Amino acid sequence: MRVGTRGSALSLWQARWVIERLSRALPGRSVEPVTVTTRGDQLEGPLSDLGETGLFTSALEQALLERRVDVAVHSLKDLPVSVPGAVPVAAVPLRGDPADAIVSRDGGPLASLQAGATVGTSSPRRECLVRSLRPDLRVSPLRGNVDSRVRQLDEGRFDAIVLAVAGLERLGLQHRISERLDPRAFPPAPGQGALAVQVADGDPDLDAAVRRMDDPDARATTSAERACLQALGGGCSRPVGVHAWRVGEAVEVTAVVGSRDGGRVLRAGASGPASSAEAVGRAAARSLLDAGAAELLA
């Protein structure tokens, strides 16, 4: 069984997590990772400026369709929300922490940074939210894998950077977290902290093993978040953040759309049955559009 993945340390960790579970579910069958280079891995500069979708996922999906791999593992936040004929997501496993984190050189939180300090991120969403909270800070582009981003911070290129908590934890770098940003106040990218596992047709045992990895809470919350993003017509090139969480049998959603300079930020929320998670996400999007989000997304 060949598990397709990108070659970054975080992607390989995610692939190994899936391989471990497949090995337990299907003893006697060998499982190996297959590294696939994606278009996003080959580009330089802020990817948000390109306006493309699937930069980190389309090559993996193509490898799956061509049977060069049997399973593809993605970060769910990288998977486009609306692509005709896309390979279905067979499993959204147990989700990691969806929050963002401040990693600063002096170990202090966002509020402690001095005026004029430089924060590194290439995410329009993170830039918008940081600027809305601290308009006195400078925000500069930051690209690379998690370890290279932390290295750039340590080299003194930035005073702080914004990274996903889940990525730091998976790579054993949780001790570098200076502040966990409350996802209800600082909504993450839809699907952040979650994996998406796709499987090729034709192997019912493998298909069943992958589908058993699906976590109902992770599926419901990420479905609400991605439905909200799809209804807004947004992607990673837009300042859109969505966070969903379970409350008993219900799912609650908070979402933001803003201007990249942080000068204007719209917020909306919605709640409803977890069994109708996508409808809840779309309701939050409608509230944002009614408040003028289309103008900010244009």
Secondary structure, 3 states (H helix, E strand, C coil): CEEEECCCHHHHHHHHHHHHHHHHHCCCCCCEEEECCCHHHHCCCCHHHCCCCCCCCHHHHHHHHCCCCCEEEEEHHHCCCCCCCCCCCCECCCCCCCCEEEEECCCCCHHHCCCCCEEECCCHHHHHHHHHHCCCCEEECCCCCHHHHHHHHHCCCCCEEEEEHHHHHHCCCHHHCCEEECCCCCCCCCCCCCEEEEECCCCHHHHHHHHCCCCHHHHHHHHHHHHHHHHHCCCCCCCEEEEEEEECCEEEEEEEEECCCCCCEEEEEEEEEHHHHHHHHHHHHHHHHHCCHHHHHC
